[in-house]
């Protein structure tokens, strides 16, 4: 496996220009973030998420890199959806008692402006916490302060399975 990976990496490097090398560096450093424990999941690592959490909000910042671009050269809506879902889900899980978890049951996103600039900032807040569902909302802002997306999400409360 290591030999295959090294060959793949060597091939990618030899085929790359400056932009592709920067993208490769971003991806590899994201994997390293996960492996070193800086981020808890590969998605967190690949997006270089900086997450802050308290009892009322979850905030996430990510740098905008060319890895996030769609064909128009702006942040792909799927990445915006990912940080919205992550911020709301993180807060929902923080609010639950030991032994329970929240899983996304529905998410609604209004895209308002293109994702451009240096970074994205997402902030999630609680709307309702019940016994079986949690409802939250979140907004994403780009580095110039303009809101690019607004979202609401519903999360099922489930009992964690013991492994």
N, C-alpha and C positions, 0 to 999 in steps of 0.2 A: 504494500500500500504506500509506504513512504517513497519508494522509487517512482511509482506512478505519479504521486503528487509532485515530486520534485521535477519530473519530466513535464507535467502540465504547467507548473509554475515557470519553468524555463521557456517553454513554448509561448506562454502568454507574454512574458517579458520581451522575447525576441520579436513578437508581432506588434508590440505596443508602441504608440507614440506617447508624447508627454501626458495627454489627457487620460489615456488608458492606464498609464503607469500610476497616475494620481488615484484613479478609481481602484486599481488593484491594491494600492497602499491603504486606502480607506477600508476596503473589505477585510484585508488581512489584519489590520490593527483592530478592527471590530471583533474579529474572531479571538484575537489575543486578549481583548478586554474581557470577553466571556471566560476564557480559559484561566486568566489571572484572578478572576473573582471580582473585577471592577464592575461588571454588569452581571445580572442574574440569569439572563437568557441570551441566546444568539441574536434575536431581534434587537434587544436592548443594546448589545455590543455593536451589531452592524450599523445601527442608527446612531451610535455614540450618544445614547440617552443619558442626560443628567436629570435624575428624578428626585423631587423633594415632596415629602408627605407629612401632613399633620392630621388632626381629627376632623378638619373641615374641608381641606383641599388637597389635591395632588397636582403638582406642576412638573412639567417635563420640558426640557430644552434640547433641541438637536441642531447640529450645524447643517446647513444646506450644502451638499456636495453634488457633483455631477452624477453620482450613483443614484440619486433620487430623481433625476430628470426624466420627464416623459419626452415624447418626440417633438414637443414644442419648446423644450429647454426650460420648463418650469417644473416644480415639484409634482410628481405623479400623485393623483388623488388617493391612491391606495396607501401611500406613505402617510398622508394626512389622516386618513381613516385609522391607520394603525396607531398613531400617537393619541388620537382621540379615544379609541377603544382601550388602549393601555392606561391612560390617565384615569378614565372613568372606572375601569375594572380594578385598578390598584386601589383607588379610594373605596370602592364597594367592598373589596376584600378586607381592607383595614378596619371597616366599621362592623364586621361580623364577629360573633363570638368564636372561640377556639373550637375547632372541629367542623366548621362550616366554610364554604367557599362560594363565590359569586361567579357565574358564567354568563356571558352575553346572550341574551335572548332576542334582542332587537336593537338596532342602532339606526338613527336617522341623521343624515348629514346634509347641511346646506353649504355648498361651496360658494364663497362670496367674492373672492379675488384670487389672482394667481399667487402661488408660492414662489417668491423670489427674494433675493437678499442674502444675508449672511447666516441667519438661523431662524428657527421656528420656536415659538413658546406656546405651550398648551396649559390651560388651567381648567381642572374639573371640580365641580361642586355638587353636593348632595341636594336632591329635590325631595325624595321620599324614601324612607326605609321601613319596610314592612317585614312580616315573618317569612314570606316566600318570594318577595321581589324587592329590588332596590332600583330607584330611578335617579339618574344623574344627568347633568348637562356639562358641556365643555366647549371652550372656544380655543381657536388657534390663531396666533398673531405672528406676522413676519417681523423682521428686525426693524422696519420703519414704523412699527406700531399698528399697522393696518390689520384688521381682522380678516382672515382668509377663509375661516370655516366656523360654523356653529353646529353643535350636535347635541342630541339627547339620546340616552340609551337606557334600556331596561335590562336588568340582570336577574336571573333565577338564583335563589339561595338553595344550595344543595349541601347535603351532609358529605363530608370528605370520606372517601373509601380508604380503609387501612390496607397498606401493601405489605 
